[in-house]
Amino acid sequence: MLAEKHVQYFMGKAKRLFSLAKAQREGADKLEALGQELEAKADEIDTKIQQDKRK
């Protein structure tokens, strides 16, 4: 009986950790996408600055 409770406990903790890992990956993917958008915007602004300097 006690061993079964330990099994249930550890299985529950394992499932929770898997869930947290998945959420972290999804969050990291979103942050990476936002970072790429910001880099693209910075490149656009830099290009515009360089074009204005040539005028």
N, CA, C and O atoms as a Tripos MOL2 file, in Angstrom:
@<TRIPOS>MOLECULE
protein
  220   219    55     0     0
PROTEIN
NO_CHARGES

@<TRIPOS>ATOM
      1 N           0.8270   -1.1960    0.0000 N.3       1 MET1
      2 CA          0.0000    0.0000    0.0000 C.3       1 MET1
      3 C           0.8700    1.2570    0.0000 C.2       1 MET1
      4 O           0.6430    2.1650   -0.8010 O.2       1 MET1
      5 N           1.8420    1.3180    0.8720 N.am      2 LEU2
      6 CA          2.7130    2.4820    0.9490 C.3       2 LEU2
      7 C           3.5190    2.6330   -0.3400 C.2       2 LEU2
      8 O           3.7090    3.7470   -0.8270 O.2       2 LEU2
      9 N           3.9870    1.5230   -0.8880 N.am      3 ALA3
     10 CA          4.7580    1.5650   -2.1290 C.3       3 ALA3
     11 C           3.9010    2.1060   -3.2680 C.2       3 ALA3
     12 O           4.3970    2.8580   -4.1070 O.2       3 ALA3
     13 N           2.6370    1.7390   -3.3080 N.am      4 GLU4
     14 CA          1.7310    2.2260   -4.3510 C.3       4 GLU4
     15 C           1.5550    3.7420   -4.2540 C.2       4 GLU4
     16 O           1.4630    4.4210   -5.2770 O.2       4 GLU4
     17 N           1.5070    4.2680   -3.0470 N.am      5 LYS5
     18 CA          1.3920    5.7110   -2.8580 C.3       5 LYS5
     19 C           2.6460    6.4230   -3.3480 C.2       5 LYS5
     20 O           2.5700    7.5060   -3.9290 O.2       5 LYS5
     21 N           3.8040    5.8040   -3.1080 N.am      6 HIS6
     22 CA          5.0590    6.3790   -3.6010 C.3       6 HIS6
     23 C           5.0720    6.4030   -5.1220 C.2       6 HIS6
     24 O           5.4990    7.3840   -5.7310 O.2       6 HIS6
     25 N           4.6000    5.3170   -5.7330 N.am      7 VAL7
     26 CA          4.5410    5.2480   -7.1940 C.3       7 VAL7
     27 C           3.6340    6.3500   -7.7210 C.2       7 VAL7
     28 O           4.0030    7.0610   -8.6550 O.2       7 VAL7
     29 N           2.4680    6.4970   -7.1400 N.am      8 GLN8
     30 CA          1.5260    7.5340   -7.5690 C.3       8 GLN8
     31 C           2.1240    8.9250   -7.3870 C.2       8 GLN8
     32 O           1.9840    9.7900   -8.2510 O.2       8 GLN8
     33 N           2.7800    9.1270   -6.2700 N.am      9 TYR9
     34 CA          3.3980   10.4220   -5.9950 C.3       9 TYR9
     35 C           4.4420   10.7620   -7.0520 C.2       9 TYR9
     36 O           4.4140   11.8420   -7.6420 O.2       9 TYR9
     37 N           5.3660    9.8240   -7.2850 N.am     10 PHE10
     38 CA          6.4350   10.0820   -8.2540 C.3      10 PHE10
     39 C           5.8970   10.2130   -9.6770 C.2      10 PHE10
     40 O           6.4180   11.0090  -10.4590 O.2      10 PHE10
     41 N           4.8790    9.4590  -10.0200 N.am     11 MET11
     42 CA          4.2830    9.5870  -11.3520 C.3      11 MET11
     43 C           3.6150   10.9520  -11.5060 C.2      11 MET11
     44 O           3.7090   11.5770  -12.5620 O.2      11 MET11
     45 N           2.9490   11.4050  -10.4670 N.am     12 GLY12
     46 CA          2.3280   12.7300  -10.5090 C.3      12 GLY12
     47 C           3.3660   13.8250  -10.6540 C.2      12 GLY12
     48 O           3.1780   14.7660  -11.4260 O.2      12 GLY12
     49 N           4.4620   13.7090   -9.9160 N.am     13 LYS13
     50 CA          5.5370   14.7090  -10.0160 C.3      13 LYS13
     51 C           6.1670   14.6800  -11.4090 C.2      13 LYS13
     52 O           6.4620   15.7290  -11.9810 O.2      13 LYS13
     53 N           6.3700   13.4970  -11.9460 N.am     14 ALA14
     54 CA          6.9550   13.3690  -13.2830 C.3      14 ALA14
     55 C           6.0520   14.0320  -14.3230 C.2      14 ALA14
     56 O           6.5370   14.7640  -15.1860 O.2      14 ALA14
     57 N           4.7560   13.7860  -14.2490 N.am     15 LYS15
     58 CA          3.8220   14.4060  -15.1970 C.3      15 LYS15
     59 C           3.8580   15.9230  -15.0830 C.2      15 LYS15
     60 O           3.7970   16.6280  -16.0900 O.2      15 LYS15
     61 N           3.9580   16.4200  -13.8610 N.am     16 ARG16
     62 CA          4.0250   17.8730  -13.6420 C.3      16 ARG16
     63 C           5.2940   18.4520  -14.2590 C.2      16 ARG16
     64 O           5.2570   19.5160  -14.8750 O.2      16 ARG16
     65 N           6.4150   17.7520  -14.0940 N.am     17 LEU17
     66 CA          7.6710   18.2200  -14.6790 C.3      17 LEU17
     67 C           7.6080   18.2120  -16.2050 C.2      17 LEU17
     68 O           8.1010   19.1340  -16.8530 O.2      17 LEU17
     69 N           7.0050   17.1770  -16.7740 N.am     18 PHE18
     70 CA          6.8530   17.1310  -18.2330 C.3      18 PHE18
     71 C           5.9990   18.2930  -18.7190 C.2      18 PHE18
     72 O           6.2850   18.8950  -19.7540 O.2      18 PHE18
     73 N           4.9540   18.6030  -17.9700 N.am     19 SER19
     74 CA          4.0870   19.7180  -18.3230 C.3      19 SER19
     75 C           4.8350   21.0440  -18.2560 C.2      19 SER19
     76 O           4.6940   21.8890  -19.1400 O.2      19 SER19
     77 N           5.6280   21.2220  -17.2050 N.am     20 LEU20
     78 CA          6.4180   22.4480  -17.0700 C.3      20 LEU20
     79 C           7.4460   22.5760  -18.1950 C.2      20 LEU20
     80 O           7.6560   23.6660  -18.7280 O.2      20 LEU20
     81 N           8.0780   21.4740  -18.5490 N.am     21 ALA21
     82 CA          9.0720   21.5000  -19.6290 C.3      21 ALA21
     83 C           8.4200   21.9070  -20.9440 C.2      21 ALA21
     84 O           8.9810   22.6950  -21.7060 O.2      21 ALA21
     85 N           7.2410   21.3700  -21.2040 N.am     22 LYS22
     86 CA          6.5260   21.7200  -22.4410 C.3      22 LYS22
     87 C           6.1790   23.2100  -22.4510 C.2      22 LYS22
     88 O           6.3450   23.8760  -23.4730 O.2      22 LYS22
     89 N           5.7050   23.7310  -21.3340 N.am     23 ALA23
     90 CA          5.3480   25.1460  -21.2430 C.3      23 ALA23
     91 C           6.5840   26.0190  -21.4440 C.2      23 ALA23
     92 O           6.5040   27.0650  -22.0880 O.2      23 ALA23
     93 N           7.7210   25.5990  -20.9000 N.am     24 GLN24
     94 CA          8.9600   26.3550  -21.0600 C.3      24 GLN24
     95 C           9.3730   26.4090  -22.5270 C.2      24 GLN24
     96 O           9.7830   27.4590  -23.0220 O.2      24 GLN24
     97 N           9.2670   25.2750  -23.2220 N.am     25 ARG25
     98 CA          9.6260   25.2500  -24.6480 C.3      25 ARG25
     99 C           8.7060   26.1740  -25.4430 C.2      25 ARG25
    100 O           9.1660   26.9240  -26.3040 O.2      25 ARG25
    101 N           7.4120   26.1180  -25.1550 N.am     26 GLU26
    102 CA          6.4640   26.9740  -25.8650 C.3      26 GLU26
    103 C           6.7520   28.4390  -25.5810 C.2      26 GLU26
    104 O           6.7060   29.2710  -26.4870 O.2      26 GLU26
    105 N           7.0460   28.7550  -24.3350 N.am     27 GLY27
    106 CA          7.3780   30.1330  -23.9680 C.3      27 GLY27
    107 C           8.6650   30.5850  -24.6340 C.2      27 GLY27
    108 O           8.7630   31.7190  -25.1000 O.2      27 GLY27
    109 N           9.6500   29.7010  -24.6790 N.am     28 ALA28
    110 CA         10.9290   30.0290  -25.3100 C.3      28 ALA28
    111 C          10.7300   30.2630  -26.8040 C.2      28 ALA28
    112 O          11.3340   31.1700  -27.3780 O.2      28 ALA28
    113 N           9.8880   29.4510  -27.4330 N.am     29 ASP29
    114 CA          9.6120   29.6420  -28.8650 C.3      29 ASP29
    115 C           8.9770   31.0060  -29.1190 C.2      29 ASP29
    116 O           9.3240   31.6880  -30.0830 O.2      29 ASP29
    117 N           8.0520   31.3990  -28.2560 N.am     30 LYS30
    118 CA          7.4020   32.7080  -28.4180 C.3      30 LYS30
    119 C           8.4040   33.8430  -28.2230 C.2      30 LYS30
    120 O           8.3950   34.8220  -28.9700 O.2      30 LYS30
    121 N           9.2680   33.7080  -27.2160 N.am     31 LEU31
    122 CA         10.2800   34.7380  -26.9860 C.3      31 LEU31
    123 C          11.2480   34.8400  -28.1560 C.2      31 LEU31
    124 O          11.6460   35.9380  -28.5470 O.2      31 LEU31
    125 N          11.6250   33.6990  -28.7100 N.am     32 GLU32
    126 CA         12.5310   33.7180  -29.8540 C.3      32 GLU32
    127 C          11.8790   34.4020  -31.0520 C.2      32 GLU32
    128 O          12.5310   35.1750  -31.7530 O.2      32 GLU32
    129 N          10.6080   34.1250  -31.2890 N.am     33 ALA33
    130 CA          9.8950   34.7580  -32.3930 C.3      33 ALA33
    131 C           9.8220   36.2710  -32.1890 C.2      33 ALA33
    132 O          10.0090   37.0360  -33.1350 O.2      33 ALA33
    133 N           9.5530   36.6980  -30.9630 N.am     34 LEU34
    134 CA          9.5120   38.1320  -30.6820 C.3      34 LEU34
    135 C          10.8820   38.7710  -30.8890 C.2      34 LEU34
    136 O          10.9790   39.8770  -31.4190 O.2      34 LEU34
    137 N          11.9280   38.0840  -30.4750 N.am     35 GLY35
    138 CA         13.2800   38.5880  -30.6780 C.3      35 GLY35
    139 C          13.6000   38.7460  -32.1570 C.2      35 GLY35
    140 O          14.2250   39.7260  -32.5620 O.2      35 GLY35
    141 N          13.1720   37.7840  -32.9590 N.am     36 GLN36
    142 CA         13.4030   37.8690  -34.3990 C.3      36 GLN36
    143 C          12.6410   39.0440  -35.0100 C.2      36 GLN36
    144 O          13.1530   39.7240  -35.9000 O.2      36 GLN36
    145 N          11.4310   39.2780  -34.5370 N.am     37 GLU37
    146 CA         10.6610   40.4210  -35.0240 C.3      37 GLU37
    147 C          11.3630   41.7370  -34.6780 C.2      37 GLU37
    148 O          11.4200   42.6510  -35.5010 O.2      37 GLU37
    149 N          11.8940   41.8240  -33.4630 N.am     38 LEU38
    150 CA         12.5990   43.0420  -33.0540 C.3      38 LEU38
    151 C          13.8740   43.2450  -33.8730 C.2      38 LEU38
    152 O          14.1990   44.3730  -34.2440 O.2      38 LEU38
    153 N          14.5910   42.1650  -34.1540 N.am     39 GLU39
    154 CA         15.7860   42.2830  -34.9990 C.3      39 GLU39
    155 C          15.4180   42.7770  -36.3960 C.2      39 GLU39
    156 O          16.1070   43.6260  -36.9600 O.2      39 GLU39
    157 N          14.3340   42.2440  -36.9480 N.am     40 ALA40
    158 CA         13.9000   42.6580  -38.2720 C.3      40 ALA40
    159 C          13.5290   44.1370  -38.2770 C.2      40 ALA40
    160 O          13.8640   44.8610  -39.2150 O.2      40 ALA40
    161 N          12.8450   44.5810  -37.2390 N.am     41 LYS41
    162 CA         12.4670   45.9910  -37.1320 C.3      41 LYS41
    163 C          13.7170   46.8670  -37.0130 C.2      41 LYS41
    164 O          13.7960   47.9280  -37.6330 O.2      41 LYS41
    165 N          14.6900   46.4220  -36.2160 N.am     42 ALA42
    166 CA         15.9370   47.1720  -36.0740 C.3      42 ALA42
    167 C          16.6570   47.2680  -37.4180 C.2      42 ALA42
    168 O          17.2090   48.3160  -37.7510 O.2      42 ALA42
    169 N          16.6560   46.1850  -38.1880 N.am     43 ASP43
    170 CA         17.2830   46.2030  -39.5140 C.3      43 ASP43
    171 C          16.5810   47.1950  -40.4420 C.2      43 ASP43
    172 O          17.2320   47.9060  -41.2070 O.2      43 ASP43
    173 N          15.2400   47.2390  -40.3700 N.am     44 GLU44
    174 CA         14.4840   48.1810  -41.1910 C.3      44 GLU44
    175 C          14.8750   49.6250  -40.8380 C.2      44 GLU44
    176 O          15.1140   50.4490  -41.7210 O.2      44 GLU44
    177 N          14.9330   49.9050  -39.5610 N.am     45 ILE45
    178 CA         15.2730   51.2580  -39.1120 C.3      45 ILE45
    179 C          16.6980   51.6110  -39.5230 C.2      45 ILE45
    180 O          16.9570   52.7210  -39.9870 O.2      45 ILE45
    181 N          17.6250   50.6640  -39.3520 N.am     46 ASP46
    182 CA         19.0160   50.9070  -39.7240 C.3      46 ASP46
    183 C          19.1420   51.1570  -41.2220 C.2      46 ASP46
    184 O          19.8930   52.0370  -41.6420 O.2      46 ASP46
    185 N          18.4250   50.4030  -42.0170 N.am     47 THR47
    186 CA         18.4400   50.6060  -43.4700 C.3      47 THR47
    187 C          17.9410   51.9990  -43.8210 C.2      47 THR47
    188 O          18.5210   52.6860  -44.6610 O.2      47 THR47
    189 N          16.8600   52.4070  -43.1690 N.am     48 LYS48
    190 CA         16.3010   53.7380  -43.4070 C.3      48 LYS48
    191 C          17.3090   54.8230  -43.0170 C.2      48 LYS48
    192 O          17.4660   55.8100  -43.7370 O.2      48 LYS48
    193 N          17.9840   54.6480  -41.8940 N.am     49 ILE49
    194 CA         18.9890   55.6200  -41.4560 C.3      49 ILE49
    195 C          20.1080   55.7130  -42.4870 C.2      49 ILE49
    196 O          20.5370   56.8110  -42.8430 O.2      49 ILE49
    197 N          20.5770   54.5790  -42.9640 N.am     50 GLN50
    198 CA         21.6810   54.5580  -43.9360 C.3      50 GLN50
    199 C          21.2540   55.2200  -45.2460 C.2      50 GLN50
    200 O          22.0400   55.9310  -45.8720 O.2      50 GLN50
    201 N          20.0010   54.9820  -45.6590 N.am     51 GLN51
    202 CA         19.4970   55.6100  -46.8900 C.3      51 GLN51
    203 C          19.4060   57.1320  -46.7210 C.2      51 GLN51
    204 O          19.7520   57.8840  -47.6330 O.2      51 GLN51
    205 N          18.9450   57.5740  -45.5660 N.am     52 ASP52
    206 CA         18.8370   59.0180  -45.3140 C.3      52 ASP52
    207 C          20.2080   59.6840  -45.2880 C.2      52 ASP52
    208 O          20.3390   60.8340  -45.7060 O.2      52 ASP52
    209 N          21.2190   58.9910  -44.8090 N.am     53 LYS53
    210 CA         22.5780   59.5490  -44.7630 C.3      53 LYS53
    211 C          23.1410   59.7380  -46.1560 C.2      53 LYS53
    212 O          23.9540   60.6350  -46.3820 O.2      53 LYS53
    213 N          22.7130   58.8950  -47.1020 N.am     54 ARG54
    214 CA         23.2500   58.9660  -48.4640 C.3      54 ARG54
    215 C          22.6250   60.1080  -49.2730 C.2      54 ARG54
    216 O          23.1360   60.4700  -50.3330 O.2      54 ARG54
    217 N          21.5610   60.6560  -48.7920 N.am     55 LYS55
    218 CA         20.8600   61.7160  -49.5270 C.3      55 LYS55
    219 C          21.5660   63.0280  -49.4330 C.2      55 LYS55
    220 O          21.1030   64.0200  -49.9970 O.2      55 LYS55
@<TRIPOS>BOND
     1     1     2 1
     2     2     3 1
     3     3     4 2
     4     3     5 am
     5     5     6 1
     6     6     7 1
     7     7     8 2
     8     7     9 am
     9     9    10 1
    10    10    11 1
    11    11    12 2
    12    11    13 am
    13    13    14 1
    14    14    15 1
    15    15    16 2
    16    15    17 am
    17    17    18 1
    18    18    19 1
    19    19    20 2
    20    19    21 am
    21    21    22 1
    22    22    23 1
    23    23    24 2
    24    23    25 am
    25    25    26 1
    26    26    27 1
    27    27    28 2
    28    27    29 am
    29    29    30 1
    30    30    31 1
    31    31    32 2
    32    31    33 am
    33    33    34 1
    34    34    35 1
    35    35    36 2
    36    35    37 am
    37    37    38 1
    38    38    39 1
    39    39    40 2
    40    39    41 am
    41    41    42 1
    42    42    43 1
    43    43    44 2
    44    43    45 am
    45    45    46 1
    46    46    47 1
    47    47    48 2
    48    47    49 am
    49    49    50 1
    50    50    51 1
    51    51    52 2
    52    51    53 am
    53    53    54 1
    54    54    55 1
    55    55    56 2
    56    55    57 am
    57    57    58 1
    58    58    59 1
    59    59    60 2
    60    59    61 am
    61    61    62 1
    62    62    63 1
    63    63    64 2
    64    63    65 am
    65    65    66 1
    66    66    67 1
    67    67    68 2
    68    67    69 am
    69    69    70 1
    70    70    71 1
    71    71    72 2
    72    71    73 am
    73    73    74 1
    74    74    75 1
    75    75    76 2
    76    75    77 am
    77    77    78 1
    78    78    79 1
    79    79    80 2
    80    79    81 am
    81    81    82 1
    82    82    83 1
    83    83    84 2
    84    83    85 am
    85    85    86 1
    86    86    87 1
    87    87    88 2
    88    87    89 am
    89    89    90 1
    90    90    91 1
    91    91    92 2
    92    91    93 am
    93    93    94 1
    94    94    95 1
    95    95    96 2
    96    95    97 am
    97    97    98 1
    98    98    99 1
    99    99   100 2
   100    99   101 am
   101   101   102 1
   102   102   103 1
   103   103   104 2
   104   103   105 am
   105   105   106 1
   106   106   107 1
   107   107   108 2
   108   107   109 am
   109   109   110 1
   110   110   111 1
   111   111   112 2
   112   111   113 am
   113   113   114 1
   114   114   115 1
   115   115   116 2
   116   115   117 am
   117   117   118 1
   118   118   119 1
   119   119   120 2
   120   119   121 am
   121   121   122 1
   122   122   123 1
   123   123   124 2
   124   123   125 am
   125   125   126 1
   126   126   127 1
   127   127   128 2
   128   127   129 am
   129   129   130 1
   130   130   131 1
   131   131   132 2
   132   131   133 am
   133   133   134 1
   134   134   135 1
   135   135   136 2
   136   135   137 am
   137   137   138 1
   138   138   139 1
   139   139   140 2
   140   139   141 am
   141   141   142 1
   142   142   143 1
   143   143   144 2
   144   143   145 am
   145   145   146 1
   146   146   147 1
   147   147   148 2
   148   147   149 am
   149   149   150 1
   150   150   151 1
   151   151   152 2
   152   151   153 am
   153   153   154 1
   154   154   155 1
   155   155   156 2
   156   155   157 am
   157   157   158 1
   158   158   159 1
   159   159   160 2
   160   159   161 am
   161   161   162 1
   162   162   163 1
   163   163   164 2
   164   163   165 am
   165   165   166 1
   166   166   167 1
   167   167   168 2
   168   167   169 am
   169   169   170 1
   170   170   171 1
   171   171   172 2
   172   171   173 am
   173   173   174 1
   174   174   175 1
   175   175   176 2
   176   175   177 am
   177   177   178 1
   178   178   179 1
   179   179   180 2
   180   179   181 am
   181   181   182 1
   182   182   183 1
   183   183   184 2
   184   183   185 am
   185   185   186 1
   186   186   187 1
   187   187   188 2
   188   187   189 am
   189   189   190 1
   190   190   191 1
   191   191   192 2
   192   191   193 am
   193   193   194 1
   194   194   195 1
   195   195   196 2
   196   195   197 am
   197   197   198 1
   198   198   199 1
   199   199   200 2
   200   199   201 am
   201   201   202 1
   202   202   203 1
   203   203   204 2
   204   203   205 am
   205   205   206 1
   206   206   207 1
   207   207   208 2
   208   207   209 am
   209   209   210 1
   210   210   211 1
   211   211   212 2
   212   211   213 am
   213   213   214 1
   214   214   215 1
   215   215   216 2
   216   215   217 am
   217   217   218 1
   218   218   219 1
   219   219   220 2
@<TRIPOS>SUBSTRUCTURE
     1 MET1         2 RESIDUE 1 A MET
     2 LEU2         6 RESIDUE 1 A LEU
     3 ALA3        10 RESIDUE 1 A ALA
     4 GLU4        14 RESIDUE 1 A GLU
     5 LYS5        18 RESIDUE 1 A LYS
     6 HIS6        22 RESIDUE 1 A HIS
     7 VAL7        26 RESIDUE 1 A VAL
     8 GLN8        30 RESIDUE 1 A GLN
     9 TYR9        34 RESIDUE 1 A TYR
    10 PHE10       38 RESIDUE 1 A PHE
    11 MET11       42 RESIDUE 1 A MET
    12 GLY12       46 RESIDUE 1 A GLY
    13 LYS13       50 RESIDUE 1 A LYS
    14 ALA14       54 RESIDUE 1 A ALA
    15 LYS15       58 RESIDUE 1 A LYS
    16 ARG16       62 RESIDUE 1 A ARG
    17 LEU17       66 RESIDUE 1 A LEU
    18 PHE18       70 RESIDUE 1 A PHE
    19 SER19       74 RESIDUE 1 A SER
    20 LEU20       78 RESIDUE 1 A LEU
    21 ALA21       82 RESIDUE 1 A ALA
    22 LYS22       86 RESIDUE 1 A LYS
    23 ALA23       90 RESIDUE 1 A ALA
    24 GLN24       94 RESIDUE 1 A GLN
    25 ARG25       98 RESIDUE 1 A ARG
    26 GLU26      102 RESIDUE 1 A GLU
    27 GLY27      106 RESIDUE 1 A GLY
    28 ALA28      110 RESIDUE 1 A ALA
    29 ASP29      114 RESIDUE 1 A ASP
    30 LYS30      118 RESIDUE 1 A LYS
    31 LEU31      122 RESIDUE 1 A LEU
    32 GLU32      126 RESIDUE 1 A GLU
    33 ALA33      130 RESIDUE 1 A ALA
    34 LEU34      134 RESIDUE 1 A LEU
    35 GLY35      138 RESIDUE 1 A GLY
    36 GLN36      142 RESIDUE 1 A GLN
    37 GLU37      146 RESIDUE 1 A GLU
    38 LEU38      150 RESIDUE 1 A LEU
    39 GLU39      154 RESIDUE 1 A GLU
    40 ALA40      158 RESIDUE 1 A ALA
    41 LYS41      162 RESIDUE 1 A LYS
    42 ALA42      166 RESIDUE 1 A ALA
    43 ASP43      170 RESIDUE 1 A ASP
    44 GLU44      174 RESIDUE 1 A GLU
    45 ILE45      178 RESIDUE 1 A ILE
    46 ASP46      182 RESIDUE 1 A ASP
    47 THR47      186 RESIDUE 1 A THR
    48 LYS48      190 RESIDUE 1 A LYS
    49 ILE49      194 RESIDUE 1 A ILE
    50 GLN50      198 RESIDUE 1 A GLN
    51 GLN51      202 RESIDUE 1 A GLN
    52 ASP52      206 RESIDUE 1 A ASP
    53 LYS53      210 RESIDUE 1 A LYS
    54 ARG54      214 RESIDUE 1 A ARG
    55 LYS55      218 RESIDUE 1 A LYS
